[in-house]
Amino acid sequence: MSTQQHPNQGTAVVTGASSGLGKVYADRLAKRGYDLILVARRGDKLESIAAELRAAYGVKVSAMVADLGAPADLERVAAAIAADDSITLLVNNAGTSTLAPVAKTSKAQLDGMNDVNGYALLRLSHAVLPGFVARDRGTLINIGSVLGSFVIPGSSIYSGTKAYVQLFTLGLQGEVAGTKVKVQLVLPAATATEIWEISGVPLSALDQATIMTAENCVDAALAGLDMGETITMPSVEDAQLLAAFEAARMALAGATQSGKPASRYQIK
């Protein structure tokens, strides 16, 4: 059994914990001394991961089998974590993707992206934040995507859901300013997880030099959290690019604050 590096961390909830980023987050947080609540659809995988983490790190690990795209399951998870005062960290990682033109996307695929990527993240954030604010302690990590900042043909729905995550999380950061509650937005680019096979675009179709391992992505995201970053883009070398993007976004927002049409429209 490994010795906990950071004892008394409380309980971390990780959604989408049966594979990919969620599985790595579970490992890294257990290593830091967090007890865990792991949420995913695949109970067999969750129990296997839970047993491994208990043995490796000596922490408490429980599994909640739930499909966050199913309203009853989502409400069950939301109620459970809202009532648990030991929870100090939530990683909203669960997601799904279909990369295809809107006209060729089924309603089930559309609903899946909207419900899991968007509403489930909103609902679980809403479940933990009142307790975090009341206790003036807690960390919320929302996993977005670089595709929340731009869109390509075939990513219209997925990009839309991730843009929702991005703006929602940025708004939360303003709401908790001045408290000890931390809200981090993580924006990975191409990462080696199962979501690509689900999306219909296999990893083999991508430039292999652009693909980051799940381990490196999570380790960079947690390093960013430790550094106090509110937005972490694990693959972006020049942090000033993000600063410039945010400055331009706010400048553009400020430029909208006029009741007159722009002069180029020549409206008298």
Secondary structure as a PSIPRED ss2 file (coil, helix, strand):
# PSIPRED VFORMAT (PSIPRED V4.0)

   1 M C   1.000  0.000  0.000
   2 S C   1.000  0.000  0.000
   3 T C   1.000  0.000  0.000
   4 Q C   1.000  0.000  0.000
   5 Q C   1.000  0.000  0.000
   6 H C   1.000  0.000  0.000
   7 P C   1.000  0.000  0.000
   8 N C   1.000  0.000  0.000
   9 Q C   1.000  0.000  0.000
  10 G C   1.000  0.000  0.000
  11 T E   0.000  0.000  1.000
  12 A E   0.000  0.000  1.000
  13 V E   0.000  0.000  1.000
  14 V E   0.000  0.000  1.000
  15 T E   0.000  0.000  1.000
  16 G C   1.000  0.000  0.000
  17 A C   1.000  0.000  0.000
  18 S C   1.000  0.000  0.000
  19 S C   1.000  0.000  0.000
  20 G H   0.000  1.000  0.000
  21 L H   0.000  1.000  0.000
  22 G H   0.000  1.000  0.000
  23 K H   0.000  1.000  0.000
  24 V H   0.000  1.000  0.000
  25 Y H   0.000  1.000  0.000
  26 A H   0.000  1.000  0.000
  27 D H   0.000  1.000  0.000
  28 R H   0.000  1.000  0.000
  29 L H   0.000  1.000  0.000
  30 A H   0.000  1.000  0.000
  31 K H   0.000  1.000  0.000
  32 R C   1.000  0.000  0.000
  33 G C   1.000  0.000  0.000
  34 Y C   1.000  0.000  0.000
  35 D E   0.000  0.000  1.000
  36 L E   0.000  0.000  1.000
  37 I E   0.000  0.000  1.000
  38 L E   0.000  0.000  1.000
  39 V E   0.000  0.000  1.000
  40 A E   0.000  0.000  1.000
  41 R C   1.000  0.000  0.000
  42 R C   1.000  0.000  0.000
  43 G H   0.000  1.000  0.000
  44 D H   0.000  1.000  0.000
  45 K H   0.000  1.000  0.000
  46 L H   0.000  1.000  0.000
  47 E H   0.000  1.000  0.000
  48 S H   0.000  1.000  0.000
  49 I H   0.000  1.000  0.000
  50 A H   0.000  1.000  0.000
  51 A H   0.000  1.000  0.000
  52 E H   0.000  1.000  0.000
  53 L H   0.000  1.000  0.000
  54 R H   0.000  1.000  0.000
  55 A H   0.000  1.000  0.000
  56 A H   0.000  1.000  0.000
  57 Y H   0.000  1.000  0.000
  58 G C   1.000  0.000  0.000
  59 V C   1.000  0.000  0.000
  60 K C   1.000  0.000  0.000
  61 V E   0.000  0.000  1.000
  62 S E   0.000  0.000  1.000
  63 A E   0.000  0.000  1.000
  64 M E   0.000  0.000  1.000
  65 V E   0.000  0.000  1.000
  66 A C   1.000  0.000  0.000
  67 D C   1.000  0.000  0.000
  68 L C   1.000  0.000  0.000
  69 G C   1.000  0.000  0.000
  70 A C   1.000  0.000  0.000
  71 P H   0.000  1.000  0.000
  72 A H   0.000  1.000  0.000
  73 D H   0.000  1.000  0.000
  74 L H   0.000  1.000  0.000
  75 E H   0.000  1.000  0.000
  76 R H   0.000  1.000  0.000
  77 V H   0.000  1.000  0.000
  78 A H   0.000  1.000  0.000
  79 A H   0.000  1.000  0.000
  80 A H   0.000  1.000  0.000
  81 I H   0.000  1.000  0.000
  82 A H   0.000  1.000  0.000
  83 A C   1.000  0.000  0.000
  84 D C   1.000  0.000  0.000
  85 D C   1.000  0.000  0.000
  86 S C   1.000  0.000  0.000
  87 I E   0.000  0.000  1.000
  88 T E   0.000  0.000  1.000
  89 L E   0.000  0.000  1.000
  90 L E   0.000  0.000  1.000
  91 V E   0.000  0.000  1.000
  92 N E   0.000  0.000  1.000
  93 N C   1.000  0.000  0.000
  94 A C   1.000  0.000  0.000
  95 G C   1.000  0.000  0.000
  96 T C   1.000  0.000  0.000
  97 S C   1.000  0.000  0.000
  98 T C   1.000  0.000  0.000
  99 L C   1.000  0.000  0.000
 100 A C   1.000  0.000  0.000
 101 P C   1.000  0.000  0.000
 102 V H   0.000  1.000  0.000
 103 A H   0.000  1.000  0.000
 104 K H   0.000  1.000  0.000
 105 T C   1.000  0.000  0.000
 106 S C   1.000  0.000  0.000
 107 K H   0.000  1.000  0.000
 108 A H   0.000  1.000  0.000
 109 Q H   0.000  1.000  0.000
 110 L H   0.000  1.000  0.000
 111 D H   0.000  1.000  0.000
 112 G H   0.000  1.000  0.000
 113 M H   0.000  1.000  0.000
 114 N H   0.000  1.000  0.000
 115 D H   0.000  1.000  0.000
 116 V H   0.000  1.000  0.000
 117 N H   0.000  1.000  0.000
 118 G H   0.000  1.000  0.000
 119 Y H   0.000  1.000  0.000
 120 A H   0.000  1.000  0.000
 121 L H   0.000  1.000  0.000
 122 L H   0.000  1.000  0.000
 123 R H   0.000  1.000  0.000
 124 L H   0.000  1.000  0.000
 125 S H   0.000  1.000  0.000
 126 H H   0.000  1.000  0.000
 127 A H   0.000  1.000  0.000
 128 V H   0.000  1.000  0.000
 129 L H   0.000  1.000  0.000
 130 P H   0.000  1.000  0.000
 131 G H   0.000  1.000  0.000
 132 F H   0.000  1.000  0.000
 133 V H   0.000  1.000  0.000
 134 A H   0.000  1.000  0.000
 135 R H   0.000  1.000  0.000
 136 D C   1.000  0.000  0.000
 137 R C   1.000  0.000  0.000
 138 G E   0.000  0.000  1.000
 139 T E   0.000  0.000  1.000
 140 L E   0.000  0.000  1.000
 141 I E   0.000  0.000  1.000
 142 N E   0.000  0.000  1.000
 143 I E   0.000  0.000  1.000
 144 G C   1.000  0.000  0.000
 145 S C   1.000  0.000  0.000
 146 V H   0.000  1.000  0.000
 147 L H   0.000  1.000  0.000
 148 G H   0.000  1.000  0.000
 149 S C   1.000  0.000  0.000
 150 F C   1.000  0.000  0.000
 151 V C   1.000  0.000  0.000
 152 I C   1.000  0.000  0.000
 153 P C   1.000  0.000  0.000
 154 G C   1.000  0.000  0.000
 155 S C   1.000  0.000  0.000
 156 S H   0.000  1.000  0.000
 157 I H   0.000  1.000  0.000
 158 Y H   0.000  1.000  0.000
 159 S H   0.000  1.000  0.000
 160 G H   0.000  1.000  0.000
 161 T H   0.000  1.000  0.000
 162 K H   0.000  1.000  0.000
 163 A H   0.000  1.000  0.000
 164 Y H   0.000  1.000  0.000
 165 V H   0.000  1.000  0.000
 166 Q H   0.000  1.000  0.000
 167 L H   0.000  1.000  0.000
 168 F H   0.000  1.000  0.000
 169 T H   0.000  1.000  0.000
 170 L H   0.000  1.000  0.000
 171 G H   0.000  1.000  0.000
 172 L H   0.000  1.000  0.000
 173 Q H   0.000  1.000  0.000
 174 G H   0.000  1.000  0.000
 175 E H   0.000  1.000  0.000
 176 V C   1.000  0.000  0.000
 177 A C   1.000  0.000  0.000
 178 G C   1.000  0.000  0.000
 179 T C   1.000  0.000  0.000
 180 K C   1.000  0.000  0.000
 181 V E   0.000  0.000  1.000
 182 K E   0.000  0.000  1.000
 183 V E   0.000  0.000  1.000
 184 Q E   0.000  0.000  1.000
 185 L E   0.000  0.000  1.000
 186 V E   0.000  0.000  1.000
 187 L C   1.000  0.000  0.000
 188 P C   1.000  0.000  0.000
 189 A C   1.000  0.000  0.000
 190 A C   1.000  0.000  0.000
 191 T E   0.000  0.000  1.000
 192 A C   1.000  0.000  0.000
 193 T C   1.000  0.000  0.000
 194 E C   1.000  0.000  0.000
 195 I H   0.000  1.000  0.000
 196 W H   0.000  1.000  0.000
 197 E H   0.000  1.000  0.000
 198 I H   0.000  1.000  0.000
 199 S H   0.000  1.000  0.000
 200 G C   1.000  0.000  0.000
 201 V C   1.000  0.000  0.000
 202 P C   1.000  0.000  0.000
 203 L H   0.000  1.000  0.000
 204 S H   0.000  1.000  0.000
 205 A H   0.000  1.000  0.000
 206 L C   1.000  0.000  0.000
 207 D C   1.000  0.000  0.000
 208 Q H   0.000  1.000  0.000
 209 A H   0.000  1.000  0.000
 210 T H   0.000  1.000  0.000
 211 I C   1.000  0.000  0.000
 212 M E   0.000  0.000  1.000
 213 T C   1.000  0.000  0.000
 214 A H   0.000  1.000  0.000
 215 E H   0.000  1.000  0.000
 216 N H   0.000  1.000  0.000
 217 C H   0.000  1.000  0.000
 218 V H   0.000  1.000  0.000
 219 D H   0.000  1.000  0.000
 220 A H   0.000  1.000  0.000
 221 A H   0.000  1.000  0.000
 222 L H   0.000  1.000  0.000
 223 A H   0.000  1.000  0.000
 224 G H   0.000  1.000  0.000
 225 L H   0.000  1.000  0.000
 226 D H   0.000  1.000  0.000
 227 M H   0.000  1.000  0.000
 228 G C   1.000  0.000  0.000
 229 E C   1.000  0.000  0.000
 230 T C   1.000  0.000  0.000
 231 I E   0.000  0.000  1.000
 232 T E   0.000  0.000  1.000
 233 M C   1.000  0.000  0.000
 234 P C   1.000  0.000  0.000
 235 S C   1.000  0.000  0.000
 236 V C   1.000  0.000  0.000
 237 E C   1.000  0.000  0.000
 238 D C   1.000  0.000  0.000
 239 A H   0.000  1.000  0.000
 240 Q H   0.000  1.000  0.000
 241 L H   0.000  1.000  0.000
 242 L H   0.000  1.000  0.000
 243 A H   0.000  1.000  0.000
 244 A H   0.000  1.000  0.000
 245 F H   0.000  1.000  0.000
 246 E H   0.000  1.000  0.000
 247 A H   0.000  1.000  0.000
 248 A H   0.000  1.000  0.000
 249 R H   0.000  1.000  0.000
 250 M H   0.000  1.000  0.000
 251 A H   0.000  1.000  0.000
 252 L H   0.000  1.000  0.000
 253 A H   0.000  1.000  0.000
 254 G H   0.000  1.000  0.000
 255 A H   0.000  1.000  0.000
 256 T C   1.000  0.000  0.000
 257 Q C   1.000  0.000  0.000
 258 S C   1.000  0.000  0.000
 259 G C   1.000  0.000  0.000
 260 K C   1.000  0.000  0.000
 261 P C   1.000  0.000  0.000
 262 A C   1.000  0.000  0.000
 263 S H   0.000  1.000  0.000
 264 R H   0.000  1.000  0.000
 265 Y H   0.000  1.000  0.000
 266 Q C   1.000  0.000  0.000
 267 I C   1.000  0.000  0.000
 268 K C   1.000  0.000  0.000
